[in-house]
Amino acid sequence: MTTAVLYGITGIVLFSLGLYALVVQRHFLRRLLSLNIMGTGVFMVFIASAWRPAPEPVDPVPHAFVLTGIVVAVSATGLGVNLWRRMQAEKRGEEAP
Amino acid sequence: MQSLAWSIGVPLAAAVACFASVPTGVILLLLAACGAAAWVPVWQLYAGASGAYVVGDWAVPLGIGLRLDGLSALFMGVTAVVFVIAGVHALAYRLPERRRSAFWSLWFLLWAGLHALYLSNDLFNLYVTLEVVGLSAVALVSLTARAAALQYLFVTMLGSLAYLLGVALLYAGYGALEPGALRAAGEAGPLLWSVLALMSVGLLLKTAVFPLHFWLPPAHAGAAGPVSAVLSALVVKASFFLLVRLWADLFQPVAASPALTALGLAGIASVLWGGWRAFRAERLKIVIAYSTVAQLGYLMIFFPLAFHTQPFVAVDAYSGMGMLVAAHACAKAGMFLAAGSVLHELGHDRLDGLDGWGVRYPVAAFAFAVGGVTLMGLPPSGGFVAKWLLLRAAFHSQQWLYAAALLGGGLLAATYVFRPLGGAFRVVGHVEKKMPGVLQWSALALAGVSLLLGVVAAWPLDLLEIGRVLETRGAP
């Protein structure tokens, strides 16, 4: 088994763990974190797919994908946390920030 | 066609412009500009131009390739109609003042995301556009309904991630992400099967097909009127659009399979369950939201019909699907605008407290009824033409179960459309009219378009046939 395949399988395992947590956990932050873990799993599969046998250079395209993916994940996480904070503030009867 | 890049750039620029507080007149101009930016490439394609464009002449895969064909042109044209009319409606809709500029930015961002999704010719770019559409939709819902928006956020992220894992596996397997290139390389095997499962389930979740529809009613009913309209009319169909693209291009080798039957059965369950829950609902907007679940079920029935070996069955199913997308988008947006304006004026939309709403707001009630004609599939509406084509496909291929679901769904639609209309004209005491005319007439305009589509059906169907995505299989 090559390292690339091992990385790919680890990525899929991470994705499944995250999915499991998303279904089982009820707390908002835990669920948001499980989505992030799932995302990390997908990124690992992408990175593994960049591997090429020795003389060839590594494929740069998946790295660009992962960078873009991280930007998307950060924005989505930010949106989620912001929403949740406003909800908490409203629950306490405060004006939303 | 350079206009393809403009059709994404103009709404994006409008979104940025709206960060500042913009007066009503300018927003009207922006709406018109974005509508024109969408219709110019559609018109050029119809006039015979080629629909391929590479942004800035950078070669794929580092550059971005755009593609407009009949299917995306139909979606783009409908999107422009719904966004312009619902946008005019939103100008008259009372939003909290401090949310106003956020609303308009997100409105144009969602629009730009949808255009980018229709035009992208690369599975990874499609993921990005899916997220742009999903996140701006979540943010729009959150302006009025926070809890529903959070649930919607989880659902839309989960759906996109499942899709993205499919993309990663495809890239690992084939080293390409253009649907055309993958189509040539793809062969039935464990890899393609797992990709199919991941992508389909992720997108079905976003399309809200039974049993993955649980998030739709709270999100769509809790959003502000114009937001509900674009969510139900277009956003759920964006993931459906992607499903059609994937099945037509990528999953052809595995298409003759139980997976098609599974999609069809999920569709039947959506039609029945959505219809039943719409009939039992207590609030007007919940009725309309569940009716969206039911109508999306018809779109799922498209899959087993379209991949039938007899070419004319596939042609009918494909045309029926396109017509249903257009007709349902306009009708559903019109109905949500009508319900939204009633909620806006009365402060509630409980069915037991709606007696006499047809007397108070006759144009809104009429818009609701006209939209209902399309949902039931009565002539001369676009819904009738769509159902006729889908039914013909089901009869010719002798798939009676799907035919029964199409007919039964129409009956269910009649029951839930007539329930809110039952007490609409019961006169209750003093009748005062204070609703701004724009709110009602914009609803009627959209519902009217869905009715008109049945009369001018030839035009959208011709458009759909350009660069047909789903080739007919088997002997002609």
Chai-1 contact restraints between the chains, C-beta under 6 A:
chainA,res_idxA,chainB,res_idxB,connection_type,confidence,min_distance_angstrom,max_distance_angstrom,comment,restraint_id
A,F15,B,L165,contact,1.0,0.0,6.0,A-B,restraint_1
A,L35,B,M157,contact,1.0,0.0,6.0,A-B,restraint_2
A,M38,B,L161,contact,1.0,0.0,6.0,A-B,restraint_3
A,G39,B,L161,contact,1.0,0.0,6.0,A-B,restraint_4
A,V42,B,L164,contact,1.0,0.0,6.0,A-B,restraint_5
A,V42,B,L165,contact,1.0,0.0,6.0,A-B,restraint_6
A,V42,B,A168,contact,1.0,0.0,6.0,A-B,restraint_7
A,V45,B,A168,contact,1.0,0.0,6.0,A-B,restraint_8
A,F46,B,A168,contact,1.0,0.0,6.0,A-B,restraint_9
A,S49,B,Y171,contact,1.0,0.0,6.0,A-B,restraint_10
A,S49,B,A172,contact,1.0,0.0,6.0,A-B,restraint_11
A,V61,B,P61,contact,1.0,0.0,6.0,A-B,restraint_12
A,F65,B,F124,contact,1.0,0.0,6.0,A-B,restraint_13
A,V72,B,E131,contact,1.0,0.0,6.0,A-B,restraint_14
A,A76,B,L135,contact,1.0,0.0,6.0,A-B,restraint_15
A,A76,B,M157,contact,1.0,0.0,6.0,A-B,restraint_16
A,L79,B,L135,contact,1.0,0.0,6.0,A-B,restraint_17
A,G80,B,L153,contact,1.0,0.0,6.0,A-B,restraint_18
A,L83,B,S142,contact,1.0,0.0,6.0,A-B,restraint_19
A,L83,B,A149,contact,1.0,0.0,6.0,A-B,restraint_20
A,L83,B,L150,contact,1.0,0.0,6.0,A-B,restraint_21
A,M87,B,R146,contact,1.0,0.0,6.0,A-B,restraint_22
